[in-house]
Amino acid sequence: MKRRDFIQKTAAGSALLALPSLPLMSFAKPEIKKITILHTNDVHSHIDPFPADDPRNANMGGVSRRAALIESIRKENPNVLLLDAGDVFQGTPYFNYYGGELELKLMSMMQYDLATLGNHDFDNGIEGFYSQLPHANFDFVSANYDFKNTALDTHIKPYKIFHKDGIKIGVFGLGIELQGLVDKKNYKETVYRDPIEIAQDMTRILKKEEKCDLVICLSHLGYDYKKSDENKVSDLKLAQKTQDIDLIIGGHTHTFLDKPTVVKNAAGQEVLVNQVGCYGIHLGRIDFYFDNNKQNIAKGKAIVV
């Protein structure tokens, strides 16, 4: 009985001692999760760096340098997504000789997570692109190209979802109108859908149904157009006329941005729009910081390769 009394009193005393520590839990620092988005666009088969005597891009670019930069960032933060916004192909003899095999193999070695298609990715035709897909250890997404009656049917999904440190990230792709830009025999029965309407469908699925914490659009629509081309859908127009997209990673217009452009969307919320020029001479980086409520803030920059 004495032993039992001792245990009961000791247990009660321990409980009392624990009580004052309970309020301290409310002062614990919120857990901040960091997701790093790295991206390229319009690399155009530039495998080697520009030569030292190049008048514009001397000693810039090159796959090996980009790979080393990406590796160093991954060591700093393991929660990285590496994305490409199209026009992987066409621009150097490497593409003419290997047909895209080298580009996709090197992107796989750099562990790209996802890419979308640009108009030059059709330069060897639908079948040419399809024949190179086995060399890619990553997927391509496009939501507004309907490949139903082509070789790419079922091989290109509209979106993909990633999970990084408890953060759910949805990424979908959009491509530019091919008619008048690409020879019909190269894209065959591919049907172009309105990117704004498709984007609204994608964000409904990813934000409302899939409950993604971050929604990214991989776009090859182009950053912005002059008034003479005002009917074209650009990334800036896409951002303004939709909602629930957090980040648009663009391509096609070879626009060099030092940092993302901030645009108000249809709901008055901020959207980041970024693009890093061309030829792999810049690498885009955007860091998202999520608090316990999964509210995010972001900062971005272009890194010279």
URSULGI-V403509 format. One record per run of one state. SS is the DSSP state (H for helix, E for strand, L for the rest). FROM is the first residue (numbers start at 1). LEN is the number of residues. Records with the same first field share a line. If there is no record, write none. Layout:
BEGIN
SS = FROM-LEN + FROM-LEN
END
This chain:
BEGIN
L = 1-1 + 20-2 + 28-5 + 41-22 + 77-3 + 85-8 + 99-2 + 110-4 + 116-3 + 123-2 + 136-3 + 142-3 + 147-10 + 158-1 + 165-2 + 176-3 + 180-2 + 183-1 + 188-3 + 193-2 + 210-4 + 221-6 + 230-5 + 242-5 + 250-6 + 257-4 + 265-5 + 275-1 + 277-5 + 291-5 + 305-1
H = 2-18 + 22-6 + 63-14 + 93-6 + 101-9 + 119-4 + 125-11 + 184-4 + 195-15 + 227-3 + 235-7
E = 33-8 + 80-5 + 114-2 + 139-3 + 145-2 + 157-1 + 159-6 + 167-9 + 179-1 + 182-1 + 191-2 + 214-7 + 247-3 + 256-1 + 261-4 + 270-5 + 276-1 + 282-9 + 296-9
END
